[in-house]
Amino acid sequence: MADLIELKHIVKVFPPNVVALDDVSASFRPGEIHAIVGENGAGKSTLMKVLYGLYPRDAGEIVYRGQPVKFRAPGDAIAAGLGMVHQEMLLIPEYTVWENIVLGVEPAGPLGRLDTAKARRQVQAGIDEFQFNLDPDARVSDLSVAAQQKVEILKLLYRDVSVLILDEPTAVLTPQEIPQLFAELRRLRDGGKTILFISHHLDEVLGLSDRITVLRKGRKIDTVEADGTSKEALAQMMVGRELLFTVQRTAHQPGPVVFSAQGLSYRDAEGRERLKNIHLEVRAGEVVGVAGVEGNGQLELVNAIMGLTPPASGTITIAGHDLTRAPILERRRHLACVPQDRGKQGASLAASITENAIMTHHRLSDGFARWNGLLLDYAHARQFTEDLRQRFAVAMSGPANAFKSLSGGNQQKVILGRELLLNKPFILLDQPTRGLDVGSMEYIHQQILQMREANRAVLLISADLDELFRLADRLVILHRGAIVADAPTGHTSLDEVGYMMLEGRQTAIS
């Protein structure tokens, strides 16, 4: 079978001297599902963005349908039949499904005005053709993340793309939604579409893809048939060593209560109740997991604990200190926090890697200040950053470079390292491994369990139920801002928790 796309000897260098892609060649066939896997910073997203026209290549050639091409922008790629669905949704929440889908390529009626009826008919025809179970008149802000993802895909299919590039398509889906997405992607493949997708979940990669390309440190390692390899073999190609894929959570008797939220409630600016009478405790030496479909109060809970949004009622205490109305710096004396949005809440993208690594430490830890706190000890700051780099395996060209020069996964490693090294009694982790490769996940999971063994109290919010079941001693489930279940991990199952996340019924867990 002739290749649909050929990438030949692609080189991409980010200033000043970061080689993101080093002579990478890969090919993709028509009508296949092809996964691209690798460690953080391996070049997966960069390779797809070069193909899609988001990044210019420094060397190499792209051949599409037998002809050399050079996409200068995503619009060129879309016009040629390639579309990309990013991990962050690019939809307008206030618009309906059909309005988002036709935006920019609206069918025109007399006098050049939008033909609303025709646009809606065309969108409905696409929904029916691809069996996407969407209401064309639904407002996007009212849709689940999974439904919004379908809108993104349908938006590209409406533009008649034949190649779909998906970046971590399952990152925010529940276990029940993932098989549905996979069934839809297989239907698209069987209809002649080519699917290229980036993922860190090797079980999903093996279950969905036809072929898999592995990158490591900017170079292609191999392309293999999915049915002829294993998770262990893929991981070894990705990281260059054997991985265990399991962490040993041993029996551990928790100590006294460290974190307590009692009667916590919160309403947003429109008066909608986002947190409803939350009662939650975490003990020393305990990992408590929080599960829930995204948008059911997890973010509001984190913001209330961190002091970013004051609760309407209730109390928050850590290690006996009432922090309900305390300023953020006072809270940081007692807690470490990894927020889910590293770019907006976890870091300053324009600041240097060193400046991000020492945030909070420079205010609360000894050794960072000179002259009675008037000057920063830059030598100590650089050494701290180097220690963090080595301990958490951060791939960086230099600590003085801007934080935004790091890949997303390496940004997350810096934030995780910074927070875990604060040595606080309570650790709040909001999606701590999102975007991390399997090797980094394994290391972070070990770190979390070490914090547990050191009698730190850990509250772990994650969209990855496998992660919660591996790490958490106890699970609480949020549904529409309320805790609808609280049970030891060993007393429930993935299916029961997924059901609870969607339905909010307490009868699912006995």
N, C-alpha and C positions, 0 to 999 in steps of 0.2 A: 504494500500500500504506500502510495506517495505521501510524503510529509506535507501537511498544511502549512506549518510554520517551521522555519529553520533559524536558529540563533547561532551565528558562527563567530567564535573567538571574541566574544563581547568583553570589553574592558570598561570599567567605570571607576574613576578616581574622584573622591571628594577632597577639596582643599583642606589642609595644605598637602597631605600625602597619604590619605586613607584610601587604600585600594579595596573597594567594595566588591568588585567583580574582576577576576584575574583570568582572562582567556577562557571564558565559559562558552561552551557549545552545547546546545540541546535542540531537540526536535519534537514536534507535537503533531499527531495524526488527526485527520478528520474523524469525527464521531467517536472520540475517546474521552475518558475522564482521567486526567493526568495530575498527580499530586507533586508539589514541590516542597521538600522538607529539609530541615537543617537547624543547627543551633542558632541562637540569637546572634545577629551580626554576620551570619553565613552568606547573606546576599539574596535571600529568597524574594523579599518585597522589592529590593532594588532591581532584580532581574525582570520582574513583572512590570515594574514602572518604566523601565527602559523600553520594554516591548510595547507598552501602552502609550508612550510618548510623553510621560510625565517627567522623565529624566533623559537628557541627551547622552548618548554613549560616547566614550572617548576613542574607542576603536571597535572594529568588528562590523558585522553585517547582519541584517535581518532580511530573510527571504520569506515572502508571504504569497501563497498560491503560485509559486515558481518564479516570482519577480522580486528583485531587491526593492525594499521600501525604507523610508525614513519618516516616521511620524514625528512631527514637530510639536504636537499637542494632542491631548486626548480626543479632540474633535476630529482630527485626521484619522485616528484609530477607529473611532465609531463609524465614520463615513466608509471605512474599508471593511467594517464588519466585526470589529473587536470591541467588547465592552468590559468594564471592570466594576465590581461591587466592592466597595471599601468596607472595612470593619466599622467605621463610623458612618451612620446613615446620612445621606445627603438629600433628604426630603424636606419639603416645607410642611410643618405640622398642621398649619391652619388650612391647607388645601385638602380637597378630597383625593381619593385614590386616582380617579380618572384625570383630575387636573394635574397631579404630579406626573403622571405617566406621559401625557401629551405635551407637557411644558417645553417650549422651544421648537416643537414640530407640530403645532396645532393645525388641524384641517381648517381651511378657510371657506366661508360661504360667500354670498354676494357682497360686493364692496369690500372684500378682504377681511370681513369680520369672522370671529371664531364661530364655527359651526358646532355648537354645543351638542346637538343630537347626534351628529356624525361621530364626534370625538368619543362620546359615551358608548355608542354602538361598537366602535372599533376596539375600545378597551374591553368591553364585555366579550367581544369575539375572542380576544386574546386570553382572557380569563378562562373562557370555556375550552379553547383549544389546548391550553397547557394545564387545565384542571387545577387552577390555583385557589379556588374557594375564597374569593374576595368579593366584597360589596363595592362596586365602583363609586358609590355615593358616600361611602364611609369617610369620615375625617381621619387623616393619618394620625393625628395626636391621640385618637381613641383606639388605635390598633396595637396589638402586641408587637414585640420586637420581631417575632417570627413572621407575622403578617407584613410588617414594614419591609422585611428582607424580600418577601415575595414581590412587593411593589417595586423595589429596586431592580430585581431581576426582570420583571415584566416591562419596566421602563426601557431596559436595554433591548428586550425582545421586540418591543414595539418599533424600535429603530432598526430592526431586522439584522441584528448582529448574529454571526455564526460562531463566534468564540466568546465564551464567558469566563472572565478571570475573577475568582472569589478569594478574598483575603480573610482567613479565619472565619468561615461562614457559620460555624457552630458555637462561636465564643460566648454568645449570650442567650442560647436556646436551652430550654428544659430538655430532659431526657426523652419526653414524649414527642417533642417537636423535631428532634434530629432525624428519626427514621422517616418522617413525612418529607423533610427537606431532601433527604437522600433519594427517596422514591421519585420526587419531582426532577431532581438532577439526572437520574437514570432515564426518565422519560424524555428529557431534553436530549440526552446523548443518543438514545435510540431513534430520535427524530432527526439525527444528523448534526446536532450541535457538538462543539468541542468545549469541554469544561477543563479549565486549569485552576487548581485551588491550592492555596497555602494553608498548612495546618501543622499544629504541634501534637495533635492527638493521633498517635500511630495506629491505634485500634480502628479509628474512623478511616484513616488513610487506607489501611489494608481492606476494610470492608467496602469501600466505595470505589476506589480507583482501579483503572486498568493497568497503568504504569506509574512508576514513581521515580522522580529525579532527586538525588541527594546532593546537597551542597555543603561544603565545610570550608570556613575561612575564605570565602570568596571564590572557591574553585569547585568545579563539578567533580564529584567522586564517582558516580555511576548512575545509569538509568536501568531499572530492573522491572520485570513483570511482577505485579502485585501478588499473583497466585504462586510465585516461585520464591518468595522471600518470607521473612518473619519480622516481628516487632524487634526482637533482639538483634537480628542482623542489621536492620535499618538504624537502630540506635547506635550500634558500634560504628557504622559508616558515618553517622552524624557527628559523634563526639570522639571517636578514635579510641574508645575503651568500652568495656562491658558494663552494662547497667543492670541493677537488680529489679527495678520497677515496683518494688515494695518497700515500705518502711516498717520497722518493727515498733509498733505502739504496744508497749508492755503494760501490764496491770500497774496502776499507780493510784495510791490513796490521796485524793485531793485534801488540801488544808482548809484554812478559814476563808471566808468570803473576802475577796479583794475588790471586785467591782460589783456595784449594785445600782440598778435603775428601778425605781419604784413609782408606779402610777404615771409613767411618762406619756404625755400627750402633746400633739402638735398639729396646728392647722396652718395651711399655706395662705398666701395673700388673698386668694379667692375664697377663703373660708372652708376649703375642703380638708377633712380630717385625714392626716397622713400617718399619724401615730396614735394608737388607741389604747390607753391605759396599759402601757408596757411594764411588765414586771420581769426582770432578768437579773440573774446573779452569775458570777464567774468566780470560782474558787482558786486558790493558789494550787499550781500543779494540775490545772484542768484546761482543756481546750474545748470551748463551746462553739459549735458551728451554727451559723445562721443560713437557712435555705429559704428561697422564695423566687418566684418569677420576678425579673427585673422590674422595678417600679412599684413594688408593694411595701415600701417603707424602709428599705435597707439604707438608702442614701440619707434619708431624714434621720434615721437612728444614728448613723455615723456623725452627721452634722450636729446633732444634739449633744452627743458625747464630747465632741471636740469644741463645743461652744460657738459654732458658726451660726446656729439658729437656736435661740432660747426656747425651751419648751413652754407650752401654755400652762402645764401643771406637772407635778412630779419632782423627784429628787434624783441626783446622781452623786454617788460617793465612790472614792477609790482609796483603799487602804485606810479607811476611817475618816478621810477628809471630804467634807461636803463641798463639791465643786459645781453645784447646780448653776450658780451665777458667777463662777470664777472666770477671770480672763484667761485667754488661751495660753499665755506663757505660764501661768500658775498651774494649769492642767498638765502642761508638758513636763512639769517636775515629777509627775506621777504616772504618765502614760507615754507609750510610743505608738505611732500611728502610720500605717501605710495606706494612703487614700487610693481609690480606684482610678481617679483622673490624675495621672502623674504630671501631665503638662500644665494643668491649671492649679492643682492643690499640692502636689508633691514636690514640685521643683520650680526653679526659674530657668527656662530654656536658654535665655540669652546669657546667663551667668556662666562662670567656668565650672568645670567638673569639681574642682576643689571647693569652690564656694558652695555648691550644692551638697557636697559630702559632709561639710562641717556645720550645716544649718542646724540650729538648736544646740548642738554641742558647744558652739562658740559662746553661747549664753549661759549654759548650765554646767559645762564640764571644765575642770581645771586644766591648765596648760596651754590654752589657746590665746591668752591675753598677756601683754607685757605692759610695763609702766602703769600699774594699778588699773588695768583694764582699758587704757586709752588706745593701745595699739594691738593689732592682731599679730600673733607669732606665726608668720608665714611658713617658717621651717617646720614647725610642729603641725601646721595644717597640711602641708605637702606630705609629711610622713604619715599622718593619719589617713590621707587619701590613698597613699601607696599601700598601706596595710589593708585598707578596705578592698582595694583592687585585687590584691593577692588572695585575701580570704574568700571573697565572693566571685572570683574569676571574671572580673569585668574587663571586657576587651575595649581598650582605649589607646589612642596614639599618644596622648599626653594630658596630664591633669589640668594644664592651663587652657586647653581647648574648651570651646563652648559646650555646654551640656547637650544642646540640640545636635551636636555632631555624633553623639552615640546613637546606636540603634535603639528601638523602643525597648527591647529586652534588656539591653545593658543599662539603659536609664532606670529600669525597674530594679535591677540588681543594686545600683548605687543607693536608691531610696531604701530598699530593704536592708542593706548593710548598715546604712546610717541609723535607721530606727532600731534594729536589733542590738546595735552596739551602745544604745543609750542606757541599757541596763535598768529599765523601769519595771515596777511590779506588775503593770497591766499593759498588754500589747493588743492593740486594735488593728486587725488586718482586713482590709477591704479589697477583695480580688487580688491577693498578693502575687499569684503566679500567672495572671492573665498575660499572654504574650510571651511566656518563657518557654524555652525548649525543654525536652525531656531531661537532659542532664542537669540543667539549672533547677528544674522542678524538684528533682530528686534531692539536690543539695538543700534547697529551701525547706522542703519537708523535713529533712533531718534537723535543720536549724530550729524549726518550730517545735519539734519533739524534744530537742535539747532544752529549749526554754521551759517546756512543761516539766522536764526532769529537774530543772533548776527552781521549780516552784513559782514560776511566773504564771500569771493568769492570762489566758489568750482567748480573745473573741475573734473568730474567723468567719468572715462573710465571703461566700464563694458561690459562683454559678456552676461550678464543677462538682457535682454530687459525688463522684468517685473520690475526689480530693477530700471532701467533708467526711466521707465514710472511712477513709484511711487515717485521718488525723484527729477527728473530734471524738471526745468522750461522750458528748451529749449534743443533741440537735434540737434547735428551736426553729419553727417554721412560721414565716411571716406571710400573711395573706390580707391584702387591703389594709395594711397598717396595724394589724393585730397579730399577736402570737396565738396561733391556733393549735399548736402542739409543742410539747417539750418532753423528749424521751431520750434515754440512753441509746447510743448508736446501735448497739447490739440487739435492741428490742424492736427494730424496724427494718425496712428494706428500701432499696432504690425505688421500686415501683410504688410503694406506699407513700414515700416522701414526694415523689413526682406528682402523684394524685392529689396529695394535700396542697402542694404548691398551686395547682390549677383550680381545685375545687374548694379548698379551705374547710374541709369537713373533718372534724376530730375523730369520726368513727373509723378512719383509715388506719389509725395507730392504736393498738390495744396495749 
